[in-house]
Amino acid sequence: MGATSLPKFEECLQRLESIVAELERGEIPLERAVTLFEEGMKLSTACRKDLEEAEGKVEILLKQNGRIQAEPFDEAAPKPETRR
């Protein structure tokens, strides 16, 4: 990869994006498309595993009153105000 060292998840995600872009162009031989698809599926599985592990860690961090209370991430939720 580049000079910047990225964590495994980000590396997988970047590679997945490049695979999708290449497949979307559609100008590749079928054998290459199948190979890319197989690689993409493996990367997707690895990314999903990393996300599930991160979710478990977040749930532990949200532990309250001796019990884990999972709180779903909601992008639409109001953000805390930050003062500059």
C-alpha positions in Angstrom: 0.0 0.0 0.0 1.1 3.6 0.3 3.4 5.3 2.7 0.6 5.9 5.1 -0.1 2.9 7.3 -3.8 2.3 7.5 -5.6 -0.1 9.9 -6.8 -3.3 8.4 -10.4 -2.3 8.2 -9.6 0.8 6.2 -7.3 -1.1 3.9 -10.1 -3.7 3.2 -12.6 -1.0 2.6 -10.3 0.9 0.1 -9.7 -2.4 -1.8 -13.4 -3.2 -1.9 -14.0 0.3 -3.3 -11.5 -0.3 -6.1 -12.9 -3.7 -6.9 -16.4 -2.3 -7.1 -15.2 0.5 -9.4 -13.4 -2.0 -11.7 -16.5 -4.3 -11.8 -18.8 -1.4 -12.5 -16.8 -0.4 -15.6 -17.7 -3.8 -17.0 -14.9 -3.8 -19.5 -13.0 -6.8 -18.0 -13.0 -10.4 -19.0 -15.4 -12.7 -17.2 -12.6 -14.7 -15.5 -11.2 -11.4 -14.0 -14.7 -10.4 -12.9 -15.2 -13.7 -11.1 -11.7 -13.4 -9.4 -12.5 -9.8 -8.3 -15.9 -10.9 -7.0 -14.4 -13.7 -4.9 -11.8 -11.3 -3.5 -14.5 -8.8 -2.7 -16.6 -11.4 -0.9 -13.7 -12.3 1.3 -12.9 -8.7 2.1 -16.6 -8.0 2.8 -16.6 -10.9 5.3 -13.5 -9.6 7.0 -14.9 -6.0 7.2 -18.2 -7.3 8.6 -16.2 -9.3 11.3 -14.2 -6.2 12.2 -17.4 -4.1 12.5 -19.1 -6.7 14.7 -16.0 -6.7 17.0 -16.1 -2.9 17.2 -19.8 -3.0 18.0 -19.1 -5.4 20.8 -16.5 -3.0 22.2 -18.9 -0.1 22.0 -21.5 -2.0 23.8 -19.1 -2.7 26.6 -18.2 1.0 26.8 -21.9 1.8 27.1 -22.2 -0.4 30.1 -24.5 1.1 32.7 -25.7 -0.1 36.0 -23.9 -3.4 35.7 -25.6 -4.3 32.4 -24.7 -3.7 28.8 -27.4 -1.5 27.3 -26.8 -1.4 23.5 -27.7 1.9 22.0 -28.1 1.9 18.2 -26.1 4.4 16.3 -28.4 7.0 14.7 -26.8 9.5 12.3 -30.0 11.6 12.4 -29.7 12.0 16.2 -28.8 15.6 17.3 -25.1 16.0 17.8 -23.8 17.5 21.0 -22.9 21.1 20.5 -19.2 21.8 20.3 -17.9 25.3 21.2 -14.9 26.6 19.5 
